[in-house]
Amino acid sequence: MKKTRFNNISAITLALLLSVSAVGCSKAQVSSENAAASTATAQSTPTQSETSPSASNTGTSTGTGTGTGTGTGTSAADTTALDTSELFSDRDLEQSVDLTAATQIQLESNKDVTLNTEGIYVLSGEVSNVTVTVEAPEDAKVQIVLNDASITNEDAPAIYVKAADKVFVTTTDSENNMEVSGSYVADGDTNLDAVIFSRADLTLNGVGTLGIVSSEGNGISSKDDLKITGGVYTIQSSADALEANDAILINNGSITIDSDKDALHSENEEDASLGYIYIKNGTLNISAADDAIRGNSMVQIDGGTINIKTSEEGIEANYIKINDGQITLYANNDGVNASPKVNSDVVIEVNGGTIDVSMASGDTDAFDSNGDLYINGGTINVEAASAFDSDGTAQLNGGDVTVNGEKITEITQSRGGGGRGGAGSGKGMHQ
């Protein structure tokens, strides 16, 4: 069972916080499903350690200023916190692979390949109508190394992880491409919907490039965790570009996305603590027809460069926490939006980073929380008719905030109508 990576603070601490702020709503075998495909064996053992996430408590964030209500600068936003200490294993972060004992596979058109044991497999060749299926034991770790590999299919994933403990897709210093041009055909009860589709934890890393085109589906999907820690990716998709049930975790790499739906989407219907997005490093250039970054339970950004060129809503989650990073964002609806997707603990909390938000005209908000809003630090520049909108407590406790060219020092709730100083949406803002 997936270990929950959120931790609740004590009930006493929570009660105290709520009292000061109004909270709103190794043998490797290659086999084939096609009789014409070849079989190869090679000895292979993992060379990096694997670690699993563990929980630890974190404290609440504090500010130095005062905002609306009776707050004293202490944020109630940390009623839940994401433990980031062990989200990435050593092997996740390793960008090169020892190929001494790897199995070399030269792909051939119309010949599927099945990897059914733990090991390292190097794929090469430009082919069509080929699916590389991983169907290994539940404790197996399988590493697929792309070395000038190109796969074009009509109705099936290029890589399909059917069973394994974890799969790595690693690029060498090479150019690799995968495309599915038509609609996907299901595998029994499994609705295959992505160029790379995984039912296990999936990590993408390496030093090369990987282009993904999905004409009628997602780009890359994982029913568990989806991690990117290195490599250069270009993803075009008619649905979500990156999609995961449990979490999307980014710790490096360069990712360019053009999506007809969400660019990053993580949602878990069975466990409210999952379905989150964590970004630590890397570069994301995003053009999305819907949400750019949507993690239903939580989005936490600790660093990296994020350029959202187009979106309906830029960053969306139940709880949004920005600690660092360079974020440039344009949205047609809400720029940074917190709404009750999994519980009533709805919060936007900004502790650091540089954030530039530009909004389309109309009924739009740069920062919109259906609960609480805390600006504790960072440099924020907003160009919008409505800069801040919250249904609960709104506090500007620190940081450097500029709205439409004017620096502001306080967010003032005025629920009676139009706002001042660019706040809008029933909220006023004093400078």
Salt bridges, closest charged atoms under 4 A:
GLU50 OE1 - LYS166 NZ 3.19
ASP78 OD1 - LYS321 NZ 3.04
ASP92 OD1 - LYS166 NZ 2.71
ASP92 OD2 - LYS227 NZ 2.88
GLU108 OE1 - LYS111 NZ 2.81
ASP165 OD2 - LYS141 NZ 2.83
ASP187 OD2 - LYS162 NZ 3.45
ASP201 OD1 - LYS2 NZ 3.02
ASP225 OD2 - LYS2 NZ 3.68
ASP225 OD2 - ARG5 NH2 2.90
ASP246 OD2 - LYS2 NZ 3.63
ASP262 OD2 - HIS265 ND1 2.69
GLU267 OE1 - HIS265 NE2 2.86
ASP291 OD2 - ARG294 NH1 3.71
GLU316 OE2 - LYS341 NZ 2.69
ASP389 OD1 - LYS427 NZ 2.88
